[in-house]
Amino acid sequence: MSIQALHFVLDVDGNGAVAGWEVLDALKWGFSLPGRLLTEALGNLPWLADALGIQASAATGYASFHGLLATGSSLVFWVLVLYGLTRIGARKSPDDTQADPPRVPGMPHYRGPQPRK
């Protein structure tokens, strides 16, 4: 089975050099890849493709790769990835918050700057 969403050529014009617009096109392709894969998977299920109006199979063409379903699902995917990255290390156990700071014998605990009297 050939997955059309994975087909990509970096040097589009074939001149042997990569231009700035080709790099931007590669970034756009990479960010839209999760939605394109989901749309192509749903487009290969005939009853679901007919119900959602998806055209993402070899029989119907691949017009839905730039549609609302592909764009929306890519957006949801990347928002969830960013949310997951921001939550790494954010979970602390309740025992860690209740623990006293380490104390050095013979040294008073610093309580911060005191207001003037």
C-alpha positions in Angstrom: 0.0 0.0 0.0 1.4 3.4 -1.0 0.8 6.2 1.5 0.4 9.3 -0.7 0.8 11.6 2.4 4.4 10.5 2.8 5.5 11.4 -0.7 7.6 14.5 -0.7 10.4 16.0 -2.9 12.6 18.7 -1.4 14.1 19.9 -4.6 10.9 20.7 -6.5 12.3 22.5 -9.5 15.2 19.9 -9.9 18.0 22.4 -10.2 20.2 20.7 -7.6 19.9 23.5 -5.0 17.5 24.0 -2.2 15.8 27.5 -2.3 14.3 29.2 0.7 10.7 28.6 -0.5 11.5 24.9 -0.8 12.6 24.9 2.9 9.3 26.7 3.9 7.4 24.2 1.8 9.2 21.3 3.6 8.2 22.8 7.0 4.6 23.3 5.9 4.6 19.6 4.8 6.0 18.4 8.1 3.5 20.3 10.2 0.6 19.2 8.1 1.7 15.5 8.0 -0.4 14.3 11.0 -3.6 15.6 9.5 -2.8 14.3 6.1 -2.1 10.8 7.4 -5.4 10.8 9.4 -7.4 12.1 6.3 -5.8 9.4 4.1 -6.6 6.7 6.6 -10.2 7.8 6.8 -10.4 8.2 3.0 -9.6 4.5 2.6 -12.7 3.5 4.4 -15.4 3.9 1.7 -18.5 4.3 4.0 -16.7 6.9 6.2 -15.2 8.7 3.3 -18.7 9.1 1.7 -20.2 10.2 5.0 -17.5 12.9 5.6 -17.0 13.8 2.0 -13.3 12.9 2.1 -11.4 12.6 -1.2 -8.1 11.1 0.0 -7.7 7.8 -1.8 -6.3 6.6 -5.1 -9.8 6.2 -6.5 -11.0 9.7 -5.7 -7.8 11.8 -5.8 -6.2 13.5 -2.9 -8.1 16.9 -2.8 -8.9 16.6 0.9 -5.2 16.9 2.0 -5.7 20.6 2.3 -9.2 20.5 3.7 -10.6 21.5 7.0 -10.4 17.9 8.5 -6.7 17.6 7.7 -5.8 21.1 8.9 -7.9 20.9 12.0 -6.6 17.5 13.0 -3.0 18.7 12.5 -3.7 21.7 14.7 -5.2 19.6 17.4 -2.2 17.2 17.2 0.4 20.0 17.6 -1.5 21.7 20.4 -1.6 18.4 22.3 2.1 17.9 21.7 2.9 21.5 22.9 0.7 21.0 26.0 2.4 17.7 26.7 5.8 19.3 26.5 4.9 22.1 28.9 3.6 19.5 31.4 6.8 17.5 31.5 8.2 17.8 35.0 5.2 19.8 36.3 3.8 17.0 38.3 5.1 17.0 41.9 4.0 14.5 44.5 2.3 15.9 47.6 5.1 14.7 49.8 7.6 16.9 48.0 5.7 20.1 48.7 5.3 19.3 52.4 9.0 18.5 53.1 11.0 20.9 55.1 14.1 22.5 53.5 17.4 20.9 54.5 19.0 22.4 57.6 22.6 22.9 58.5 23.3 22.3 62.2 24.3 25.6 63.9 23.1 27.9 61.1 19.9 29.9 61.5 17.2 29.6 58.8 17.2 32.6 56.5 13.7 34.1 56.3 14.2 36.7 53.6 14.5 40.5 53.8 12.8 42.1 56.8 10.8 45.3 56.5 12.2 48.4 58.1 10.8 49.4 61.4 
